[in-house]
Structures are given as structure tokens and as C-alpha cells.
Amino acid sequence: MGGVVTPPTRRKLPDGRTVVVRSAVPDDAAAWIRNFNEIAKERIYVMTESFSRTVEEIRDQFRDSDPNSALWLVAEVDGRAIGGATFLRGRWTKNAHTADLGVSLLAEFRGLRIGDDLMREGIEWARRVGVRKLKLGVFASNERAVRLYRRLGFVEEGRLRGEVMLDGRSDDELLMALWL
Ligand SMILES: CC(C)(COP(=O)(O)OP(=O)(O)OC[C@H]1O[C@@H](n2cnc3c(N)ncnc32)[C@H](O)[C@@H]1OP(=O)(O)O)[C@@H](O)C(=O)NCCC(=O)NCCS
């Protein structure tokens, strides 16, 4: 299994650099974990506080996963992996028409619409493999993320009140979904 399921896309950023969005390959594993941990350290955007899996496990995952069930995307700027997105389809017959997603970028690469590039690739993949509903959880204070999802057509399906404590401050978690 494995293999490239999504052809790479390229876009010029306003400062002349190029952003490439492509499927993750085994050699991305170390940077993937490093970037994830960097973002987790900020403490206010993602639930997970540290990555519990090894580079080898992530390598295997990128190599062996079924391209109809999962998509891992990497965003690269000038050849450096600076963020990514995960789309994981429901594993049961009951929920195989849905997929959960997560997206994140290193701080210095935010606000450049790279989140949008990643999301659009993921949405195309979802359509291609027959996923009908994309869903995610986002902290209500994460304005940039909420704006991105709303712009793409995601709507709020639920609000878990006081679900998280972000640096001592209570926040809600929004459950958002996009029907395709
Ligand atoms: C959330 C994230 C993926 C969005 O990607 P991005 O490329 O930075 O987003 P965009 O540049 O497309 O901006 C999204 C929206 O936020 C707005 N925005 C940009 N910077 C902002 C800021 N500092 N504060 C509030 N809104 C901001 C943009 O104008 C845009 O709004 P619009 O669609 O109405 O024009 C990215 O910022 C990120 O990785 N954040 C940290 C990790 C995270 O929060 N992941 C999501 C967890 S659910």
C-alpha cells in the first residue's frame, strides 16, 4: 500500500518563496514529530501535549497506510517541512463515510493561507475516496483556525463548554463539520 495519493501542489507566497503541499513519505517522520512537538509546546492550540510515537512508528505509518483510509499531508517551504495535516477516515462500516482531521503549521508560517492549501487538498482527497463528512474539534479561542474552517464551509455542530484549560483559562471546544 502507501504511495502518493495526492499529486504535489505548488504556490508562490507573497515574499517569493514557494509552498509545496504533498503526501508525507517515510523520510518526513522525524520532522513531522519535531514540528508537532514545537506546536504542542505553545499549549493553546492542540490537545496533545507531546508526541508519544517513535520515528520508526511514524515512518511505518507513512509507508504502509491505506491511501483510501488516511491522508498525511506535508507543507514545505523552500524544501523545509513547516507543517502538515492529517485526515483519518472512520474505521468502521458505521462511520467510514466520515473523517477526522487536524492541521498545524509552525508559528512563523501562519497567516499565509498555507492552512487553506492543506485543507483544500484534504477536502479533494475526501471527495475522491468517498468520504461524505469531515469533522474536527477546535478551541473556541483559536480565531485563526475557526475562520479558516468557516471560510471552507465548516459549520458548528456542537460546543463542549469548559472542555479545556488553556494556561489556566477555561475554553470551549467547538465540534465543526463539513458535509461534502
Ligand atoms: C490554524 C492554522 C492551520 C490556519 O492556517 P493559516 O495558514 O495560518 O491560516 P490562514 O492564513 O488561511 O488564515 C485563516 C484566517 O485567519 C485570519 N488570521 C490570520 N492571522 C490571524 C490572527 N493572528 N488572528 C486572528 N485571525 C487571523 C486570516 O485573515 C484568515 O481569515 P479569513 O479567512 O477570514 O481571511 C494555523 O494558523 C496553525 O497552524 N495554527 C496553530 C495550530 C492550530 O491551531 N491548529 C488547528 C487546531 S484545531
The ligand as an ORCA input file, in Angstrom:
! r2SCAN-3c Opt
* xyz 0 1
  C      -4.928     27.171     12.208
  C      -3.929     27.227     11.065
  C      -3.752     25.825     10.450
  C      -4.520     28.169      9.990
  O      -3.681     28.211      8.886
  P      -3.116     29.617      8.338
  O      -2.431     29.345      7.061
  O      -2.339     30.271      9.424
  O      -4.482     30.380      8.119
  P      -4.847     31.495      7.080
  O      -3.638     32.290      6.692
  O      -5.604     30.829      5.970
  O      -5.805     32.396      7.953
  C      -7.048     31.919      8.391
  C      -7.918     33.075      8.782
  O      -7.435     33.681      9.996
  C      -7.171     35.066      9.767
  N      -5.984     35.384     10.574
  C      -4.700     35.399     10.177
  N      -3.904     35.727     11.222
  C      -4.721     35.902     12.293
  C      -4.510     36.231     13.656
  N      -3.285     36.445     14.148
  N      -5.597     36.276     14.469
  C      -6.839     36.059     14.009
  N      -7.108     35.740     12.724
  C      -6.050     35.672     11.881
  C      -6.957     35.191      8.293
  O      -7.238     36.505      7.850
  C      -7.952     34.207      7.772
  O      -9.259     34.725      7.886
  P     -10.192     34.932      6.600
  O     -10.346     33.562      6.037
  O     -11.441     35.452      7.140
  O      -9.407     35.846      5.726
  C      -2.545     27.785     11.522
  O      -2.668     29.132     11.900
  C      -1.931     26.976     12.669
  O      -1.236     26.006     12.432
  N      -2.173     27.373     13.936
  C      -1.586     26.692     15.096
  C      -2.047     25.242     15.231
  C      -3.562     25.167     15.198
  O      -4.243     25.995     15.750
  N      -4.077     24.121     14.522
  C      -5.518     23.917     14.430
  C      -6.029     23.242     15.657
  S      -7.790     22.947     15.527
*
